[in-house]
Every structure is written in structure tokens, then in C-alpha cells.
Amino acid sequence: MSDEQQAESDDEPVDADAPEADEPEEPETEAEEAAEAEEGIEDGDFVELDYTVRTQDDGQVVDTTKQEVAEDAGIDQEDYDFSPRTIVIGAGHVFQSVDDELIGKQVGDSGTVEVPAAEAFGEFDPDQVRTVSAEKIGEDDRYPGARVTIDGEQGHVETIIGGRARVDFNHPLAGEDLEYEYEVVGRVEDREEQAKGMLQMYLQQAPEVWIETDVETEEVTVEGDEEGETETETEEVEKETLYIEATPQMTMNQQWMFSKQQIAQDVMDRLDLDRVIVQETIEGPGGMMGGMGGMMGGMGGAGGADIEDALEDVDVDADEIVEELEDEDLEE
């Protein structure tokens, strides 16, 4: 372009309404799009956590959801389900500092939280180390380190001298600061999975569960025709019910035996359910003995005519049996 053409171009007016050339935008990555689409964890959310809890001083594993960590630590793995745990944020299912840490986090995030002893299992209390009579301890547990229960309190034996025992009633981890290493594995949106996860958290096992809406008839009180008069009438109501298929292990679980009402209430409150029904299936041996037991039970409460009918069914002559019994009586 010549100098004259350049000058003419500079003198031309600029059209303010003319569209500006669009600058090319850099495409977002899949990770960025997913991060924008997913909101951070909030109070009341159900999330799955993988975690390992250790003591800060010596790295002793206190609890873990990872089998390889448990193996390395020599933890008894019998009847233990190594899988991510479902918790409810803000429900006290984890230490408060861990709850606070998880707010705003997203699936895939991980980290480590320091939990002070006072928040974990309490500070060590010297007054909880007491001397008791050795007679209160079973003979098999009269040795240092034995876990014992005395007058409803759990503790461990420190020493036994003569007829006296020194017992520490502090929690075994009292005074220990902890490290809580976690990874947010996922969110739990399905209500049946939420219920199963909560039961697993309480019982260390996940029974089969399902939710159904049952229609039932109930009596309700209504106002009568006259002032102050009330009447009852029936109406159909829907009850959203959580059914739990109890296993033998679940029915023998001490946490369930002593706290089933509180556990069920917590699940109902969190999942907005009307009730919980626990079903237990008991299967008998069946076969020949079952049939005979039923027949004998019927005979025990039956009259003579029913006995004769039963004997006829098995092709036995009742008159012959009576005659034989009478002959035996005469011989005696």
C-alpha cells in the first residue's frame, strides 16, 4: 500500500455499529467442563469416602477402608467389608474437622486432616485409672493388657498385685492426635443406596434393602354434623417404607440390638421415609422330619376318631393294635 493510500485509509471514519471481529475462544477441556457442571459438596449431601485414620505419633492404623492398608497393619480382616463408606455431611458421621474440610470439595478430591485428641477420643484423664478388686475380673482376664468390663465400664488391665488390679478406663486412643487421610469417591443419589450406606456405616455390613410405597387403610377423626361432634372414618394413606432383609449377622450385631430404634429413626429422617420394616427369613430343615412333626402335632391335639383315621392312612388295622395291647395287659 502506498503512503497516499495509507493516509486515505486513516482518514476514513470508523463505523461504531460495525461488528467487531470475534476473537477465537480456546475450547474448554473435559475436566474444566465437569468442574463447572459439578457443584461443591454441601451440608446434608451423601458422599462415598475412602479413608485411612492413623495416630500422628507413631502412624498406627486406627481404621481404614483399604484392604491393602489393613493387611500391612496386621488388622483382623474377618467379616470386614473393605469398600468406600457412605456418610452424610454435617450429620456427625465423621470428625467435625473432617466435616468442615469436605464442604466445597468435589468428587476426586483428596487430602489429609489433622484431628486433635480432644475432638477425636478425648484427652487422657488420670482419674480414669483406678484400683479395683481383682475379684471383679474373671480369672481368664487377670493379666496386664486384658480388655475388661467392670460395673458397666470398659477398660484394660495395667497391673495386678495380690487381690488388687489397676485398670485404665480411658478410651484406648485417649490423648492421641489423629491424621485422617481421605478421598471423595463419589456422590450417592439413589435413596436405596443411601439407606444401604447408612446401615453399613452403623453395622459394618450392608444388608439388602428396598423402598416401596404401601397403601393402607387407617381410621381418622373428622368433625361431625353438629358443633363439637367428632366421628371416625377410614381413608387410604400411602406409606413410604424401607424394607430391610436382616441377616443372621445383623440380628446378632450389638450395635443393632441396642440401638435399632435410633438407627432406623436416623435413616427415616435423612431419607424422608414413613417407616422401616425389618424382615427376617428363617428356613426349616424340611423333608421327612418336618412332615412327621406336623402329623404328630396334629395327633397330639386330636380325638380318637382322628387317630383311627391316621392309622388307616398308614395302612394299619386299629382293632388289631387294641387287641394286642389288651393281651399284653392280661399277661402282665
Secondary structure by P-SEA (a helix, b strand, c coil): ccaaaaaaaaaccccccccccccccccccaaaaaaaacccccccbbbbbbbbbbbcccccccccccaaaaaaaccccccccccbbbbbcccccccaaaaaaaccccccccbbbbbcccccccccccccccccccccccccccccccccccccbbbbbccccccbbbbbcccccccbbbbbbbbbccccccaaaaaaaaaaaaccccccbbbbbbbbbbbbbbbcccccbbbbbbbbbbbbbbbbbccccccccccccccaaaaaaaaaaaacccbbbbbbbbbccccaaaaaaaaaaaaaaccaaaaaaaaaaacccaaaaaaaaaaaaaac
